[in-house]
Amino acid sequence: MQVKMAKNYGFCFGVKRAIEIAQKNKNSLTLGSLIHNPKEIKRLEQDYNVRVQEEVQSVGADKSVIIRTHGIPKNDLALLKNKGAHIIDATCPYVIKPQQIVEKMSDKGYQIVIFGDANHPEVKGVISYSSTPPLIVNSLAQLQDQNLSKRVALVSQTTKQTPKLLEIASFLIARCAEVRIFNTICNATFDNQEAVRELSQEVDIMVIVGGKTSSNTKQLFNIAKEFCMDSYLVEDFNDLEESWFRSKKLCGISAGASTPGWIIEGVREKILGF
């Protein structure tokens, strides 16, 4: 089996930065998973005693708390400060940007529209910075029957697909008197998606490596599936099945922004052995 790697894949700047912060702060807590990759989270716990705490109310006073890459809701941050926690901020700068935009534009009276998954931690954090209730839509279809104001500000979850953001932007422009559009999709997400779009048209089979709860990884898988029906999402080499590769000659591999190199290499080596 031949293997071809995507031009861009794996750890992005924000994730690399967060991992480095966690490794420098042993015996700390992270409020929610630092990144969406359970294997890497387990490694950080085993090697650095960096543990996940899901509930902010359970964080004890004077604890060292790392803010995850996706950020946390504004009120949770305030509660940590009130508790006297030592806060170590690993929020990705690309995530801080939509938080700041939403806070500023909602204060100016714009209706906020967020293109994203309402249940994703990044979006929950962004929502908390809006002074008015925002509209959260995960597709153009979800926006069709919404009551829209004359003045609207649009932001996106950082890991969404640019063409779908443009669809929503075009819809708003046709219906609102003033639309402020902020492209908050991060560069690494765009580059990884374009690389998958290109590679998946060249290969017989496509494997995307990453956490199955990772939004950006799922976006890569969805793009791969558009162009290569034999596309699979795996968390590590244990998820691979040899039957997928029968009669196939060339396998493409990409990986989500939260996927460490040691997991990607394990997948690549096993596929080469088929």
C-alpha positions as CSV (number, residue, x, y, z in Angstrom):
1,M,0.0,0.0,0.0
2,Q,1.3,3.4,-1.0
3,V,0.6,6.4,1.3
4,K,0.5,10.1,0.5
5,M,0.3,12.7,3.2
6,A,-1.8,15.9,2.8
7,K,0.2,19.1,2.3
8,N,-1.0,20.5,5.6
9,Y,-2.2,18.4,8.6
10,G,-2.0,17.9,12.3
11,F,-1.2,20.3,15.2
12,C,-2.0,23.9,14.5
13,F,-0.3,26.9,16.3
14,G,-3.0,27.1,19.0
15,V,-2.8,23.5,19.9
16,K,1.0,23.4,19.9
17,R,1.0,26.4,22.2
18,A,-1.6,24.8,24.6
19,I,0.4,21.6,24.8
20,E,3.6,23.5,25.6
21,I,1.8,25.5,28.3
22,A,0.4,22.3,29.8
23,Q,3.8,20.6,29.9
24,K,5.3,23.6,31.6
25,N,2.6,23.6,34.3
26,K,2.7,20.1,35.9
27,N,0.1,19.2,38.5
28,S,-2.5,21.6,37.0
29,L,-6.2,21.3,36.1
30,T,-7.7,22.1,32.7
31,L,-11.3,23.3,32.8
32,G,-12.7,20.9,30.2
33,S,-10.4,19.0,27.8
34,L,-7.5,21.1,26.7
35,I,-7.9,19.9,23.1
36,H,-10.2,17.4,21.5
37,N,-7.9,14.4,21.4
38,P,-8.4,11.8,24.2
39,K,-5.1,10.1,23.6
40,E,-3.1,13.3,24.0
41,I,-5.2,14.2,27.1
42,K,-4.3,10.9,28.6
43,R,-0.6,11.4,27.8
44,L,-0.7,14.8,29.6
45,E,-2.3,13.3,32.6
46,Q,0.2,10.4,32.8
47,D,3.3,12.3,32.1
48,Y,2.6,15.7,33.6
49,N,-0.3,15.1,36.0
50,V,-2.4,17.6,34.1
51,R,-6.0,16.6,34.9
52,V,-9.3,17.5,33.4
53,Q,-11.9,19.2,35.6
54,E,-15.3,19.5,34.0
55,E,-17.2,21.7,36.5
56,V,-15.9,25.1,37.5
57,Q,-17.7,24.9,40.8
58,S,-15.6,21.9,41.8
59,V,-12.3,23.8,41.3
60,G,-10.7,24.5,44.7
61,A,-9.3,27.8,45.8
62,D,-5.7,28.5,44.9
63,K,-5.6,25.8,42.2
64,S,-3.7,26.2,39.0
65,V,-6.2,26.1,36.2
66,I,-5.3,26.0,32.5
67,I,-8.0,27.6,30.2
68,R,-8.4,25.2,27.3
69,T,-7.8,26.1,23.6
70,H,-11.5,26.6,23.0
71,G,-11.9,29.1,25.8
72,I,-14.5,29.1,28.5
73,P,-17.7,31.2,29.2
74,K,-17.1,34.6,30.6
75,N,-18.9,33.9,33.8
76,D,-16.8,30.8,34.4
77,L,-13.7,32.9,34.1
78,A,-15.1,35.4,36.6
79,L,-15.9,32.6,39.0
80,L,-12.3,31.2,38.8
81,K,-11.0,34.7,39.6
82,N,-13.3,35.0,42.5
83,K,-12.1,31.6,43.8
84,G,-8.6,32.9,43.8
85,A,-7.5,30.3,41.2
86,H,-4.1,30.7,39.5
87,I,-5.3,31.1,35.9
88,I,-3.1,30.0,33.0
89,D,-4.7,31.1,29.7
90,A,-4.2,28.7,26.8
91,T,-7.1,30.0,24.8
92,C,-6.2,30.0,21.1
93,P,-5.8,33.6,19.8
94,Y,-8.0,32.7,16.9
95,V,-10.8,31.9,19.4
96,I,-10.3,35.1,21.4
97,K,-10.9,37.1,18.2
98,P,-14.6,36.1,17.8
99,Q,-15.1,36.6,21.5
100,Q,-13.9,40.2,21.2
101,I,-15.9,40.9,18.1
102,V,-19.2,39.6,19.6
103,E,-18.7,41.6,22.7
104,K,-18.0,44.8,20.7
105,M,-20.7,44.4,18.1
106,S,-23.5,43.4,20.4
107,D,-22.7,46.4,22.6
108,K,-23.1,48.6,19.5
109,G,-26.6,47.1,18.9
110,Y,-25.9,44.6,16.2
111,Q,-27.8,41.3,16.2
112,I,-25.2,38.6,16.5
113,V,-25.3,35.6,14.2
114,I,-22.8,32.8,15.0
115,F,-22.1,30.1,12.4
116,G,-21.3,27.1,14.6
117,D,-22.4,24.2,16.8
118,A,-24.2,25.6,19.8
119,N,-23.0,22.6,21.9
120,H,-19.3,23.1,21.1
121,P,-17.2,24.6,23.9
122,E,-15.7,27.3,21.6
123,V,-19.2,28.5,20.6
124,K,-20.5,28.4,24.2
125,G,-17.6,30.7,25.2
126,V,-18.3,33.1,22.3
127,I,-22.0,33.2,23.1
128,S,-21.2,34.4,26.7
129,Y,-19.6,37.6,25.3
130,S,-22.7,38.8,23.6
131,S,-24.8,41.3,25.6
132,T,-27.9,40.2,23.6
133,P,-29.1,36.7,22.8
134,P,-27.3,35.6,19.6
135,L,-28.6,33.4,16.8
136,I,-26.5,30.2,16.5
137,V,-26.9,28.3,13.2
138,N,-25.0,25.3,12.0
139,S,-26.2,25.6,8.4
140,L,-27.9,28.0,6.0
141,A,-31.2,26.0,6.4
142,Q,-31.3,26.8,10.1
143,L,-31.2,30.5,9.3
144,Q,-34.1,30.5,6.8
145,D,-37.0,31.1,9.2
146,Q,-35.2,33.3,11.8
147,N,-36.3,36.8,12.6
148,L,-33.4,39.0,11.5
149,S,-32.7,42.6,12.5
150,K,-31.7,45.4,10.1
151,R,-28.2,45.4,11.5
152,V,-26.4,42.1,11.8
153,A,-22.9,41.0,12.7
154,L,-21.7,37.5,11.5
155,V,-18.9,35.5,13.0
156,S,-17.9,31.8,12.6
157,Q,-16.7,29.0,14.8
158,T,-13.0,28.8,13.9
159,T,-13.1,25.3,12.4
160,K,-16.0,25.8,9.9
161,Q,-15.8,25.5,6.1
162,T,-15.4,28.8,4.3
163,P,-17.8,28.1,1.4
164,K,-20.6,27.5,3.9
165,L,-19.8,30.7,5.8
166,L,-20.1,32.5,2.4
167,E,-23.5,31.0,1.8
168,I,-24.7,32.4,5.1
169,A,-23.1,35.8,4.5
170,S,-24.8,36.0,1.1
171,F,-28.2,35.1,2.6
172,L,-27.8,37.9,5.2
173,I,-26.7,40.5,2.7
174,A,-29.8,39.9,0.6
175,R,-32.1,40.4,3.6
176,C,-30.6,42.9,6.0
177,A,-29.8,46.6,5.6
178,E,-26.4,46.4,7.2
179,V,-24.3,43.2,7.6
180,R,-20.9,43.2,9.2
181,I,-19.0,40.0,8.2
182,F,-16.0,38.8,10.2
183,N,-14.1,35.8,8.8
184,T,-13.1,34.1,12.0
185,I,-12.2,30.8,10.4
186,C,-8.5,30.2,11.3
187,N,-5.8,30.0,8.6
188,A,-4.7,26.5,9.7
189,T,-8.3,25.2,9.4
190,F,-8.6,26.6,5.9
191,D,-5.2,25.2,4.8
192,N,-5.9,21.8,6.2
193,Q,-9.3,21.7,4.5
194,E,-8.0,22.7,1.1
195,A,-5.2,20.1,1.4
196,V,-7.8,17.4,2.1
197,R,-10.0,18.6,-0.8
198,E,-7.0,18.3,-3.1
199,L,-5.7,15.0,-1.9
200,S,-9.0,13.1,-1.6
201,Q,-9.4,13.6,-5.4
202,E,-6.2,11.7,-6.1
203,V,-6.4,8.6,-3.9
204,D,-8.3,5.4,-3.7
205,I,-8.9,5.6,0.0
206,M,-8.7,8.5,2.5
207,V,-7.9,8.2,6.3
208,I,-8.5,11.2,8.6
209,V,-6.8,10.9,12.0
210,G,-8.2,12.7,15.0
211,G,-10.5,12.8,18.0
212,K,-14.1,11.9,17.0
213,T,-15.4,14.8,19.1
214,S,-13.1,17.3,17.3
215,S,-15.0,19.7,15.1
216,N,-12.2,20.4,12.7
217,T,-11.4,16.7,12.3
218,K,-15.0,16.0,11.4
219,Q,-14.9,18.8,8.9
220,L,-11.9,17.2,7.2
221,F,-13.7,13.9,7.1
222,N,-16.8,15.4,5.6
223,I,-14.7,17.1,2.9
224,A,-12.8,13.9,2.1
225,K,-16.1,12.0,1.8
226,E,-17.3,14.4,-0.8
227,F,-14.5,13.4,-3.2
228,C,-13.6,9.9,-2.0
229,M,-16.3,7.6,-0.9
230,D,-13.9,5.3,0.8
231,S,-13.0,7.8,3.5
232,Y,-12.6,6.9,7.2
233,L,-12.1,8.7,10.5
234,V,-9.9,7.0,13.1
235,E,-8.5,8.1,16.4
236,D,-5.4,5.9,16.1
237,F,-4.0,2.8,14.4
238,N,-6.3,0.5,16.5
239,D,-9.3,1.7,14.5
240,L,-7.9,0.7,11.2
241,E,-9.4,-2.4,9.4
242,E,-7.3,-4.2,6.8
243,S,-10.5,-4.9,4.8
244,W,-10.8,-1.2,3.9
245,F,-7.5,-1.4,1.9
246,R,-8.2,-4.5,-0.2
247,S,-7.8,-3.7,-3.9
248,K,-6.7,-0.1,-3.0
249,K,-3.3,1.2,-4.2
250,L,-2.9,4.7,-2.9
251,C,-4.1,5.9,0.5
252,G,-4.2,9.6,1.5
253,I,-3.8,10.6,5.1
254,S,-4.6,13.9,6.9
255,A,-5.2,14.7,10.5
256,G,-7.1,17.2,12.7
257,A,-5.5,20.2,14.4
258,S,-5.5,18.4,17.7
259,T,-3.8,15.2,16.5
260,P,-0.2,14.7,17.7
261,G,2.5,13.5,15.4
262,W,3.1,10.2,17.3
263,I,-0.5,9.1,16.6
264,I,-0.3,10.1,12.9
265,E,2.9,8.2,12.5
266,G,1.4,5.1,14.1
267,V,-1.5,5.2,11.6
268,R,0.9,5.7,8.6
269,E,3.1,2.8,9.6
270,K,0.3,0.4,10.0
271,I,-1.2,1.3,6.7
272,L,2.1,0.8,5.0
273,G,2.1,-2.7,6.3
274,F,-1.2,-3.6,4.7
